[in-house]
């Protein structure tokens, strides 16, 4: 499973907090909705019913009083007041009817309405037909019905207030739990994210200290976020290359020491023999000693020149004198310079580039170094009685030069590393040790010419070195 990056982990942490916050908000919203519903029930139903039943009770009592006053005094003003109170009572009954919202209240209201209607009917009859035998209307059933409806409204109001208190307490507790658990969650997520970032960085920092002290850890990995894991992998590659370069540098120092010590030893021994005149009477042996001094001096000079050349190329201050040049002429000159090696190993070197045939814009001396190095490599790594061929073809705007040998080839593992400095082939002849700088020098020179250099090979099938140059 691919590791999650720092950004991804922060997104996940924020999503967790968002989900947690959403749950709390949803919970609070539901509780608040219930609380609002109860408060609306109290303010718009129960309280109006209580107020209207109180008014109705007073109004019914009032109309009964004015009715009796009228019957005693027969004053029309009392009759008018009785009529007003009756109309007010009717309006209150109708108002109460609009507030009924459940069966319990409906049954109580129906009882009230029945008692009220009977009472008003009896009152009207009593006014019109008053006699000793006429029974005075009884107000008590109406009062009881009003009290019954009012008690129901009061009871529901009390229950609603009680539930509202419980809901308010639940909201308080939920808020406290949310704040506390939210704080814990934030601290936990921050700790985990910080820990998952800091620990791999500390581990990587420890490895950098080891590298700074000259120790190269074998395994540099990280279980942290993707970005840090990638950094650790890149650092591991860098450490591997540093370790490899150190090993190559050590090998290079050994090779250079050998390359310089061997000719110096030969020169010293030969010069001592000549100085002591051991072969004073043997001119041929004396000449051989002089040839040894000359060849070993050339070998030492070549090694030193390679080291100086790669140093100059690294500094990027080497001046290049580009001019239109005959590539065929440079190729034939390189063949002549490497002829002693070819003759000694009985290798035939052929150039398919005729003189004057191909022109390119190059620094003559630098490109001559490339040809000599590539030819020298081909001769050193080829078996005896084989062929080495130099050819050139047009590749768009570039001239593509190929140096092909029939040697033992290069494995695919080594093929991608042969242009690294100090790199010596594992299949090299013990006769030619070298410094491992030749191909690195070639690469630097070709790149300064704006071209490319590469090799194609496989074990046992020879090697083909290609490089490109701009046409003149």
C-alpha positions as MATLAB code, in Angstrom:
seq = 'XXXXXXXXXXXXXXXXXXXXXXXXXXXXXXXXXXXXXXXXXXXXXXXXXXXXXXXXXXXXXXXXXXXXXXXXXXXXXXXXXXXXXXXXXXXXXXXXXXXXXXXXXXXXXXXXXXXXXXXXXXXXXXXXXXXXXXXXXXXXXXXXXXXXXXXXXXXXXXXXXXXXXXXXXXXXXXXXXXXXXXXXXXXXXXXXXXXXXXXXXXXXXXXXXXXXXXXXXXXXXXXXXXXXXXXXXXXXXXXXXXXXXXXXXXXXXXXXXXXXXXXXXXXXXXXXXXXXXXXXXXXXXXXXXXXXXXXXXXXXXXXXXXXXXXXXXXXXXXXXXXXXXXXXXXXXXXXXXXXXXXXXXXXXXXXXXXXXXXXXXXXXXXXXXXXXXXXXXXXXXXXXXXXXXXXXXXXXXXXXXXXXXXXXXXXXXXXXXXXXXXXXXXXXXXXXXXXXXXXXXXXXXXXXXXXXXXXXXXXXXXXXXXXXXXXX';
ca = [
       0.000    0.000    0.000;
       1.370    3.349   -1.007;
       2.325    5.500    1.936;
       0.192    8.529    2.624;
       1.966   11.840    2.244;
       2.131   14.671    4.776;
      -0.606   16.563    2.941;
      -2.780   13.434    2.813;
      -2.348   12.808    6.527;
      -3.286   16.385    7.331;
      -6.360   16.033    5.120;
      -7.343   12.821    6.943;
      -6.853   14.495   10.335;
      -8.950   17.471    9.272;
     -11.643   15.142    7.923;
     -11.761   13.324   11.262;
     -12.166   16.644   13.071;
     -14.790   17.726   10.546;
     -16.757   14.487   11.006;
     -16.509   14.851   14.776;
     -17.703   18.457   14.549;
     -20.520   17.441   12.181;
     -21.743   14.780   14.614;
     -21.775   17.309   17.456;
     -23.527   19.955   15.374;
     -26.124   17.409   14.208;
     -26.743   16.317   17.792;
     -27.046   19.898   19.051;
     -29.275   20.810   16.110;
     -31.676   17.940   16.835;
     -31.824   18.786   20.526;
     -32.337   22.461   19.745;
     -35.114   21.620   17.308;
     -36.882   19.593   19.990;
     -36.359   22.382   22.512;
     -37.732   24.974   20.087;
     -40.703   22.738   19.342;
     -41.495   22.445   23.040;
     -41.133   26.193   23.553;
     -43.406   26.861   20.581;
     -45.920   24.379   22.050;
     -45.840   26.248   25.359;
     -46.019   29.774   23.943;
     -48.475   29.151   21.110;
     -50.733   26.438   22.596;
     -50.593   25.866   26.332;
     -50.227   29.484   27.490;
     -52.978   30.820   25.165;
     -55.308   28.007   26.296;
     -54.600   28.838   29.943;
     -55.135   32.552   29.339;
     -58.335   32.024   27.323;
     -59.808   29.547   29.814;
     -59.148   32.047   32.617;
     -60.837   34.766   30.571;
     -63.721   32.431   29.693;
     -64.248   31.556   33.332;
     -64.401   35.232   34.279;
     -66.609   36.083   31.314;
     -69.117   33.299   32.069;
     -69.238   34.418   35.693;
     -69.757   37.989   34.514;
     -72.603   37.180   32.176;
     -74.322   35.177   34.976;
     -74.047   38.213   37.247;
     -75.445   40.669   34.683;
     -78.248   38.241   33.898;
     -79.310   38.174   37.568;
     -78.999   41.949   37.856;
     -81.202   42.415   34.828;
     -83.825   40.029   36.164;
     -83.899   41.887   39.464;
     -83.888   45.457   38.100;
     -85.133   44.878   34.559;
     -82.596   47.518   33.549;
     -81.825   47.262   29.830;
     -78.248   48.318   30.455;
     -77.643   45.097   32.384;
     -79.213   43.144   29.523;
     -76.860   44.859   27.093;
     -73.878   43.973   29.263;
     -75.133   40.403   29.473;
     -75.307   40.254   25.672;
     -71.737   41.659   25.344;
     -70.381   39.084   27.776;
     -72.200   36.304   25.941;
     -70.627   37.374   22.632;
     -67.202   37.615   24.305;
     -67.669   34.125   25.727;
     -68.573   32.810   22.264;
     -65.403   34.367   20.813;
     -63.264   32.861   23.565;
     -64.758   29.411   22.981;
     -64.006   29.733   19.253;
     -60.450   30.935   20.007;
     -59.894   27.966   22.295;
     -61.136   25.656   19.528;
     -58.381   26.863   17.195;
     -55.744   25.998   19.811;
     -56.747   22.362   20.230;
     -54.002   20.099   18.814;
     -54.477   16.667   20.379;
     -57.216   14.237   21.328;
     -56.963   14.825   25.074;
     -57.601   18.535   24.690;
     -60.250   17.844   22.059;
     -62.271   15.653   24.436;
     -61.964   18.250   27.203;
     -62.968   21.020   24.799;
     -65.977   19.057   23.565;
     -67.111   18.663   27.183;
     -66.563   22.394   27.685;
     -68.415   23.276   24.496;
     -71.353   21.033   25.431;
     -71.569   22.419   28.970;
     -71.207   25.998   27.682;
     -73.847   25.577   24.978;
     -76.304   24.065   27.457;
     -75.577   26.828   29.927;
     -76.158   29.623   27.373;
     -79.324   27.902   26.152;
     -80.601   27.567   29.720;
     -79.698   31.186   30.419;
     -81.677   32.416   27.409;
     -84.626   30.291   28.393;
     -84.320   31.491   31.959;
     -84.420   35.115   30.815;
     -87.503   34.624   28.715;
     -89.472   32.328   30.993;
     -88.555   33.231   34.518;
     -90.984   31.956   37.125;
     -90.920   30.346   40.460;
     -90.895   26.961   38.778;
     -88.003   27.833   36.418;
     -84.672   26.478   37.614;
     -81.723   28.863   37.568;
     -79.005   27.694   35.119;
     -76.157   25.874   36.854;
     -72.771   27.421   36.071;
     -70.805   24.669   37.816;
     -70.620   22.205   34.848;
     -69.163   24.997   32.698;
     -66.695   25.962   35.435;
     -65.678   22.317   35.841;
     -65.208   21.870   32.068;
     -63.149   25.081   31.885;
     -61.039   23.943   34.848;
     -60.576   20.502   33.248;
     -59.258   21.959   29.984;
     -57.077   24.419   31.877;
     -55.608   21.631   34.031;
     -54.710   19.632   30.917;
     -52.960   22.682   29.399;
     -51.152   23.353   32.695;
     -50.052   19.734   32.935;
     -48.722   19.695   29.363;
     -47.004   23.034   29.954;
     -45.352   21.603   33.053;
     -44.250   18.485   31.144;
     -42.904   20.594   28.278;
     -40.935   22.770   30.693;
     -39.567   19.671   32.390;
     -38.507   18.128   29.083;
     -37.014   21.481   28.020;
     -34.923   21.490   31.169;
     -33.729   17.955   30.459;
     -32.857   18.890   26.861;
     -30.992   21.991   28.034;
     -29.006   19.888   30.478;
     -28.238   17.347   27.753;
     -26.983   20.146   25.501;
     -24.736   21.428   28.305;
     -23.328   17.943   28.950;
     -22.869   17.335   25.221;
     -21.058   20.656   24.838;
     -18.731   19.804   27.718;
     -18.069   16.324   26.316;
     -17.470   17.778   22.858;
     -15.033   20.395   24.114;
     -13.140   17.889   26.241;
     -13.094   15.061   23.688;
     -12.375   17.538   20.875;
      -9.360   18.809   22.778;
      -8.169   15.227   23.355;
      -8.752   14.361   19.685;
      -6.882   17.427   18.438;
      -3.943   16.721   20.765;
      -3.920   13.045   19.728;
      -4.035   13.798   16.002;
      -1.368   16.485   16.356;
       0.809   14.079   18.350;
       0.411   11.247   15.826;
       1.044   13.480   12.810;
       4.020   15.156   14.458;
       5.397   11.820   15.625;
       5.036   10.285   12.158;
       6.930   13.223   10.684;
       9.547   13.908   13.358;
      10.691   10.307   14.024;
      11.586    9.549   10.362;
      13.321   12.928   10.090;
      15.339   12.200   13.256;
      16.257    8.806   11.852;
      17.292   10.394    8.568;
      19.251   13.052   10.458;
      21.072   10.330   12.381;
      22.017    8.686    9.093;
      23.306   12.011    7.740;
      25.561   12.304   10.794;
      26.907    8.816   10.091;
      27.589    9.771    6.477;
      29.266   13.002    7.619;
      31.587   10.876    9.785;
      32.468    8.684    6.817;
      30.207    5.744    7.636;
      27.707    4.601    5.012;
      24.590    2.821    6.392;
      23.436   -0.117    4.283;
      19.700    0.346    4.804;
      18.203    3.804    4.906;
      14.447    3.489    4.848;
      11.551    5.293    6.423;
       8.065    4.274    7.493;
       6.982    7.888    7.610;
       4.910    9.920    5.140;
       5.400    9.443    1.416;
       7.484   12.605    0.956;
       9.904   11.649    3.739;
      10.089    8.072    2.436;
      10.971    9.423   -1.000;
      13.578   11.690    0.582;
      15.009    8.689    2.456;
      15.123    6.658   -0.765;
      16.872    9.495   -2.610;
      19.269    9.892    0.307;
      19.902    6.137    0.227;
      20.764    6.372   -3.472;
      23.076    9.294   -2.721;
      24.783    7.361    0.093;
      25.169    4.353   -2.179;
      26.769    6.553   -4.832;
      29.043    8.210   -2.267;
      30.096    4.815   -0.989;
      30.662    3.627   -4.528;
      32.637    6.766   -5.369;
      34.772    6.290   -2.266;
      35.473    2.733   -3.327;
      36.219    3.872   -6.869;
      38.427    6.659   -5.546;
      40.334    4.172   -3.416;
      40.687    1.908   -6.424;
      41.723    4.914   -8.502;
      44.395    5.894   -5.988;
      45.645    2.322   -6.023;
      45.652    2.276   -9.815;
      47.351    5.651  -10.073;
      49.893    4.579   -7.482;
      50.522    1.470   -9.527;
      50.543    3.418  -12.799;
      53.114    5.829  -11.414;
      55.077    3.471   -9.202;
      55.579    0.794  -11.867;
      57.061    3.062  -14.558;
      59.071    4.995  -11.977;
      60.469    1.738  -10.641;
      61.289    0.564  -14.152;
      62.875    3.904  -15.008;
      64.881    3.923  -11.789;
      66.124    0.357  -12.245;
      66.978    0.879  -15.902;
      68.743    4.160  -15.197;
      70.683    2.560  -12.315;
      71.838   -0.217  -14.625;
      72.925    2.296  -17.231;
      74.584    4.427  -14.586;
      76.525    1.493  -13.206;
      77.407    0.463  -16.808;
      76.302   -3.128  -16.205;
      75.875   -3.610  -19.947;
      78.643   -1.378  -21.162;
      79.724   -3.868  -23.789;
      76.171   -4.883  -24.756;
      74.757   -2.095  -26.888;
      71.499   -3.936  -27.652;
      70.663   -4.419  -23.969;
      71.542   -0.796  -23.260;
      69.177    0.301  -26.039;
      66.433   -1.918  -24.586;
      66.897   -0.234  -21.218;
      66.618    3.165  -22.895;
      63.434    1.995  -24.654;
      62.017    0.889  -21.284;
      62.780    4.306  -19.827;
      61.124    5.990  -22.817;
      57.983    3.799  -22.894;
      57.480    3.901  -19.135;
      57.929    7.677  -19.185;
      55.240    7.897  -21.875;
      52.974    5.666  -19.819;
      53.431    7.832  -16.727;
      52.936   11.028  -18.704;
      49.715    9.596  -20.184;
      48.353    8.790  -16.698;
      49.227   12.246  -15.395;
      47.723   13.865  -18.499;
      44.464   11.978  -17.962;
      44.259   13.218  -14.386;
      45.010   16.792  -15.459;
      42.548   16.565  -18.348;
      39.593   15.441  -16.222;
      40.462   18.149  -13.677;
      40.444   20.848  -16.357;
      37.167   19.554  -17.773;
      35.599   19.589  -14.307;
      36.565   23.215  -13.849;
      34.741   24.044  -17.118;
      37.437   26.643  -17.883;
      39.091   24.714  -20.687;
      39.046   26.729  -23.902;
      37.649   24.972  -26.971;
      38.764   26.103  -30.417;
      35.942   24.967  -32.707;
      36.746   24.806  -36.398;
      35.604   22.981  -39.514;
      37.596   19.767  -39.463;
      38.034   16.619  -41.531;
      36.816   13.802  -39.247;
      38.339   11.149  -41.505;
      41.764   12.676  -41.000;
      41.367   12.634  -37.202;
      40.231    8.990  -37.331;
      43.254    7.916  -39.397;
      45.578    9.860  -37.076;
      44.107    8.024  -34.056;
      44.655    4.697  -35.828;
      48.314    5.584  -36.353;
      48.754    6.565  -32.682;
      47.297    3.268  -31.456;
      49.009    1.162  -34.109;
      51.624   -0.297  -31.687;
      48.873   -1.787  -29.501;
      47.016   -3.121  -32.552;
      50.167   -4.709  -33.973;
      51.120   -6.273  -30.670;
      47.659   -7.882  -30.342;
      47.356   -8.597  -34.078;
      44.119   -6.595  -34.343;
      43.055   -5.025  -37.630;
      41.773   -1.442  -37.338;
      39.780   -0.072  -40.279;
      38.296    3.392  -40.813;
      35.320    3.594  -43.151;
      35.545    7.392  -43.017;
      37.588    8.564  -45.994;
      39.763   11.628  -45.642;
      37.960   14.749  -46.827;
      34.586   12.975  -46.864;
      33.052   14.260  -43.614;
      33.417   17.724  -42.076;
      32.340   18.667  -38.531;
      32.696   21.686  -36.254;
      35.041   20.459  -33.501;
      38.094   21.186  -31.394;
      40.657   19.048  -33.199;
      42.817   18.221  -30.190;
      39.873   17.313  -27.957;
      38.131   15.110  -30.538;
      41.471   13.429  -31.246;
      41.564   12.499  -27.548;
      38.085   10.930  -27.898;
      39.111    8.856  -30.929;
      42.352    7.705  -29.276;
      40.622    6.781  -26.013;
      37.819    4.850  -27.731;
      40.246    3.065  -30.048;
      42.567    2.320  -27.122;
      39.671    0.802  -25.167;
      38.562   -1.263  -28.150;
      42.080   -2.638  -28.595;
      42.618   -3.332  -24.888;
      39.358   -5.236  -24.456;
      39.414   -7.139  -27.756;
      40.772  -10.603  -28.290;
      43.732  -11.121  -30.564;
      43.160  -11.585  -34.307;
      39.920   -9.556  -34.309;
      38.741   -6.379  -36.058;
      38.001   -2.823  -34.913;
      36.005   -0.575  -37.249;
      35.392    3.189  -37.286;
      32.364    4.425  -39.249;
      30.140    7.500  -39.502;
      26.532    8.117  -40.562;
      24.256   11.113  -40.780;
      21.706   11.405  -37.930;
      19.581   14.442  -38.804;
      21.614   17.536  -37.994;
      24.353   15.462  -36.388;
      27.166   13.220  -37.490;
      27.072    9.892  -35.643;
      30.486    8.220  -35.269;
      30.750    4.544  -34.265;
      33.778    2.630  -32.944;
      32.986   -1.079  -33.113;
      35.073   -3.956  -31.740;
      34.737   -7.731  -31.581;
      35.741   -8.007  -27.954;
      34.189   -9.858  -25.046;
      31.481   -7.204  -24.580;
      30.114   -5.417  -21.531;
      27.376   -6.704  -19.237;
      24.143   -4.695  -18.986;
      24.847   -3.948  -15.306;
      28.145   -2.258  -16.156;
      26.967   -0.630  -19.377;
      25.135    2.204  -17.600;
      28.187    3.013  -15.443;
      31.095    2.873  -17.890;
      31.217    6.660  -18.348;
      31.675    7.265  -14.619;
      35.137    8.336  -13.580;
      37.481    5.827  -11.968;
      35.302    3.065  -13.431;
      37.380    0.118  -14.660;
      35.747   -2.776  -16.482;
      35.640   -6.071  -14.632;
      36.736   -7.820  -17.831;
      39.813   -5.675  -18.436;
      43.120   -7.253  -19.369;
      45.736   -7.346  -16.645;
      48.158   -6.012  -19.250;
      46.400   -2.638  -19.227;
      45.366   -1.228  -15.889;
      44.731    2.459  -16.565;
      43.143    5.107  -14.357;
      39.485    4.615  -15.264;
      39.243    8.205  -16.560;
      39.329    7.684  -20.327;
      35.595    7.306  -20.973;
      34.732   10.005  -18.418;
      37.017   12.380  -20.349;
      35.322   11.377  -23.620;
      31.890   12.101  -22.158;
      32.963   15.541  -20.915;
      34.449   16.476  -24.304;
      31.461   15.289  -26.354;
      29.013   17.101  -24.064;
      31.042   20.327  -24.478;
      30.610   19.812  -28.229;
      26.827   19.665  -27.776;
      26.653   15.970  -28.615;
      25.938   12.693  -26.882;
      27.947    9.545  -26.275;
      26.676    6.061  -25.458;
      27.520    2.399  -25.822;
      25.668   -0.702  -26.962;
      26.919   -4.124  -26.004;
      26.184   -7.529  -24.573;
      28.408  -10.236  -23.167;
      30.417  -12.030  -25.856;
      29.158   -9.915  -28.778;
      31.556   -6.983  -28.820;
      30.873   -3.324  -28.086;
      29.798   -0.328  -30.183;
      30.600    3.164  -28.916;
      28.624    6.007  -30.526;
      29.047    9.762  -30.270;
      27.454   12.637  -32.156;
      28.969   15.858  -33.508;
      27.448   18.854  -35.260;
      28.042   19.149  -38.967;
      30.198   22.052  -40.081;
];
